[in-house]
Amino acid sequence: MSITVRELLQLPHLQAVLLAGDTGIDRDISWVHTSDLPNAWEWQGPGELLLTNGTGLPVDPAGQVEFIERLAATGATGLAAGGGVPGPTMTPALLRRAADLDLPVLTVPFSVPFTSVVRAVATANEREESRQLLVVARLYELLRQSIAVGSAGPGLLERLGHELGVRLYLVDPVNGRSLLDNDDENPYAASLAAGFAQHGQALPGMLRLTRDDDPHQTAVAVGVPTERPTALVIESFGHALPSTVLLQHAAAVGALELAQLTARQERQRRAGGDLLGQLLDRRVDDDTAISAVGALGLALAECVIVATRAQLVDTDPAGELTRSRLPHLTVLRDGYAYFLVPALALADAGTGTGTENNTADRWLAGSVAGVSDTVGRPARAPEAAAEAGWALSASEAEGRSLLHFGEGTILLPRTVAEAEAIVARVLGPLLAHDERTGEYLKTVRVILELDRSWQAAAAQLHIHKQTLGYRLRKIEALTGRGFVRTEHLAEWWMALRAYDMLAGLGTSRRVS
């Protein structure tokens, strides 16, 4: 058994004095946690004694009461403050609240180093540490057995929880959803997401959670050492939570299990990418394609293709889709990332009103995207990819984050054919001229961007104003369009937008 607060007070060389909470002095001390942080409870484990110089304590009584309440909520054994250090004095309000909470508060004189307190607890708890080492060994043995027989996953987490006497959830801290191949509902999802956001999209040493449907039921979350943010939520069955050491080992086992799952998902992702590549290249017959796509939980009649520029994606879209357990296929080619996803997954993208914490906005975060019409049948996959690419170009031209094929302002062409026709009719003569000599297209662009200021345009083009005047007269003679009439200005603007969209699409079709 661990040493108790009563037994610690009876050690003469520590000279500890009890100030409050005498009804809780028979609590076990599993370890001593030293901290002078104002939010020390975020790293405090259950059964631990907080040892502090007191410099992190609030000055005001109300702040000190909140401090002791938060400390008690962690399941801490008590608070021990070192004497003789400049800092806020513990107020009567703190001591009264500690007594109400049965939380011992004691002081240790300045002449007694903190190491003496830690050493006293460690020496007394050697037997308990040996027991914990045995539990740690059993945790990793459970992992080894599960991997050996291929039964890792939710079952392993359940067995780990049974070993520790708790219920475990391995979840995404952004939305609280399980990361394993199950549909277990995490009743602490809202509390976890709020705490994760409050700490700047990060997990503190130990995050206290309240159950969404019962604020009196609590749990804790610890970070899991993985590449992407992951939380292990630990819910007690009414008993004290395991020590911080055991919880950290449980998190490490969770990380190893998640690595196994990620490896399986990566193999599935590659297979899905090969299938989408075959669809885009028409290298698979309809029956085989429909069967293979269906086996992955997708129906082409309900799917669209999304295109983004692969080099401009700030997040890992495929990883976000996998974490959200949204069926998808993804492939990278020609500088684009193509995703085959259910159309419903994009119902609220870009609006900020989607469900599941805006899953679509999350996996498309940091990128501009275009969406095709419904794929429908295997043979239409290449056409749908082209539609998605065109919609992407329209998104970029309009400064939008996402557009569906055929959407956009009425001034922009809605198809590649429309854009090519506009470019050929308005810019064709200039493009033909520029192939031989001159920079007429650039001149048109600069004069429009600078609101037809001859002086500014000439300076940017590094030519004399008279040379600019000659170019503009020549451009009007070639195209029949000048820079005075409103209809001509509108045609120039629309044609340049169409030209940029075609260039962004990388189309090989020639305009003349």
C-alpha positions, -999 to +999 in steps of 0.1 A: +000+000+000+010+036-005+020+059+023-009+081+036-009+118+045-012+108+082+020+087+079+038+115+061+029+139+089+043+115+114+078+115+098+097+138+122+125+148+098+099+164+074+084+187+101+052+189+081+023+207+097-014+201+088-034+234+082-067+220+070-085+189+057-078+166+087-107+143+076-087+134+045-054+125+061-059+088+055-057+092+018-029+073+000-001+093-017+008+076-049+034+102-059+045+138-053+040+162-081+060+195-078+048+226-097+045+263-092+023+268-123-009+287-118-027+258-135-008+229-119-040+208-119-037+202-156-007+180-149-019+166-116-026+128-114-051+111-091-036+102-058-007+126-061+003+152-035+009+186-051+041+201-036+045+238-044+064+270-033+030+288-036+042+313-061+016+301-086-013+306-061-037+335-069-035+364-045-072+369-041-094+345-019-118+337-047-089+327-070-074+305-043-108+288-037-110+280-074-074+267-073-082+242-045-114+231-061-097+224-094-070+205-076-095+184-057-114+176-089-083+158-102-084+133-074-053+147-058-044+136-023-036+170-010-016+203-012+017+208+005+033+243+004+069+251+012+074+279+038+098+308+037+093+317+000+079+351-011+045+346-026+008+348-018-002+336+016-028+309+018-061+326+028-087+314+053-111+310+024-087+284+008-083+265+041-121+264+047-128+252+012-101+225+016-117+213+048-151+211+030-135+190+003-117+167+028-084+178+010-054+180+034-033+212+032+001+211+049+032+231+050+069+221+050+095+245+065+121+261+043+148+241+059+134+208+045+142+204+008+114+192-014+136+162-024+132+149+012+095+148+008+097+131-026+123+106-012+101+097+018+071+090-005+092+070-030+109+049-003+075+041+014+059+033-020+085+008-033+061-021-030+034-001-048+058+008-076+066-029-080+029-036-084+026-008-110+055-023-129+037-056-130+006-039-144+027-021-171+041-055-181+006-069-184-005-040-206+023-047-231+017-084-229-019-078-239-007-058-269+017-085-279-009-112-277-034-091-297-009-085-325+001-121-326-034-134-331-045-104-353-072-093-329-060-057-322-085-029-322-115-021-301-112-055-283-077-046-272-088-013-258-115-031-238-091-055-224-067-027-214-095-009-197-105-041-178-069-045-166-069-009-153-105-009-140-116+019-163-133+024-197-110+037-225-118+056-256-092+063-283-105+094-301-099+124-323-098+154-299-113+177-325-147+159-326-144+132-300-151+104-325-135+070-321-104+064-342-108+026-341-130+005-364-161+008-342-190+031-335-185+035-298-200+068-288-177+089-266-200+106-240-172+132-234-169+144-270-182+180-265-161+185-233-130+171-251-134+193-282-140+224-261-109+217-239-088+209-270-097+242-286-093+262-254-057+250-252-048+261-287-056+228-305-034+208-281-038+186-251-024+195-217-007+169-195-041+158-183-074+173-194-104+170-171-137+162-188-174+162-179-199+139-195-221+155-221-253+141-206-242+141-169-220+169-157-214+150-124-197+122-142-161+130-150-131+115-169-097+126-180-079+128-213-042+123-220-024+129-252-013+099-272+021+101-288+011+100-325+018+122-355-018+136-355-036+149-324-050+119-306-066+115-271-071+086-248-102+093-227-102+074-193-135+070-175-135+055-140-161+030-129-165+048-096-131+040-082-099+062-082-082+065-115-049+047-121-017+067-115-004+091-141+024+066-149-001+038-158-022+062-178+009+073-198+017+036-205-018+030-216-015+060-240+017+045-254-001+011-260-029+031-276-003+047-299+011+014-309-024+000-316-032+032-337+000+026-357-013-009-366-046+005-377-029+033-396-008+008-415-039-011-425-056+021-436-026+031-457-028-002-475-065+004-482-057+039-493-032+027-519-056+001-532-083+028-534-059+051-553-051+023-578-088+018-584-095+055-589-066+056-613-080+027-633-114+045-634-098+078-647-078+059-673-108+036-683-087+005-675-115-013-657-147-027-670-181-014-656-191-045-637-157-049-620-156-012-612-190-011-597-183-042-575-149-029-564-162+006-555-192-009-537-169-031-516-154+001-503-188+015-492-193+038-522-219+040-549-209+059-581-245+070-585-241+090-553-205+102-556-187+132-570-150+139-577-133+167-559-101+183-573-075+204-555-040+214-563-019+188-545+010+212-537-012+238-521-030+215-496-021+226-461-036+195-443-038+158-450-072+155-468-070+117-471-061+114-434-090+136-424-114+115-445-101+084-429-104+098-394-139+108-402-145+073-415-159+087-447-155+062-475-134+077-503-108+070-530-079+094-536-052+097-562-025+122-571-016+130-607-005+159-628-003+182-598-039+175-588-054+156-559-086+138-569-111+125-543-141+103-551-165+109-522-202+108-515-219+140-527-236+143-493-202+148-477-200+182-494-235+193-487-224+221-463-188+226-473-177+262-473-208+273-454-197+267-419-229+248-411-219+212-418-223+184-393-195+165-375-177+198-368-178+206-405-159+175-417-158+187-453-144+221-442-118+202-422-104+179-449-105+207-474-089+232-450-062+254-466-071+244-501-092+256-530-114+229-545-137+221-574-165+195-574-179+176-604-214+166-612-224+131-599-202+105-615-231+081-620-213+053-640-177+041-644-173+054-679-180+090-668-152+091-642-127+108-666-153+134-676-162+140-639-125+146-631-123+171-659-154+189-645-138+190-611-106+205-625-126+231-644-146+240-613-113+243-594-101+268-620-134+287-616-129+287-578-094+302-582-106+328-607-134+340-584-114+337-552-137+311-537-128+281-516-151+257-534-173+256-565-194+229-581-192+224-618-215+249-636-216+273-606-200+307-604-209+342-615-228+347-648-198+366-662-176+336-661-177+307-686-192+276-672-174+250-693-141+246-710-158+249-744-173+283-735-140+295-722-122+285-754-148+302-775-145+335-756-107+334-757-106+326-794-131+354-803-116+382-781-080+373-776-073+351-806-057+378-828-035+390-799-023+354-792-015+348-828+005+381-829+023+373-796+035+340-810+055+359-836+065+390-817+053+415-791+036+415-757+000+426-767-018+403-742+004+415-714-003+451-724-041+445-723-038+429-688-017+457-674-038+486-687-069+470-673-053+462-639-042+498-636-076+512-644-064+524-679-038+548-664-014+553-693+014+567-671+013+538-646+009+512-673+039+525-693+060+526-662+051+490-653+057+478-689+090+498-690+080+516-722+074+552-733+038+565-732+040+570-770+050+533-774+020+523-752-003+545-774+010+528-805+004+493-790-031+502-779-040+515-814-026+483-829-045+461-805-078+479-814-070+475-851-064+438-846-094+430-824-120+458-831-120+465-793-107+496-776-104+507-740-132+533-738-165+516-744-180+497-715-189+466-736-154+463-748-140+466-713-164+439-701-153+416-730-116+421-722-122+413-686-142+382-693-117+369-719-087+374-696-105+355-668-113+326-693-077+326-705-064+323-669-089+296-661-077+276-691-041+281-682-048+270-646-065+239-659-034+231-680-056+224-710-038+212-741-066+222-764-054+250-786-073+283-790-069+302-823 
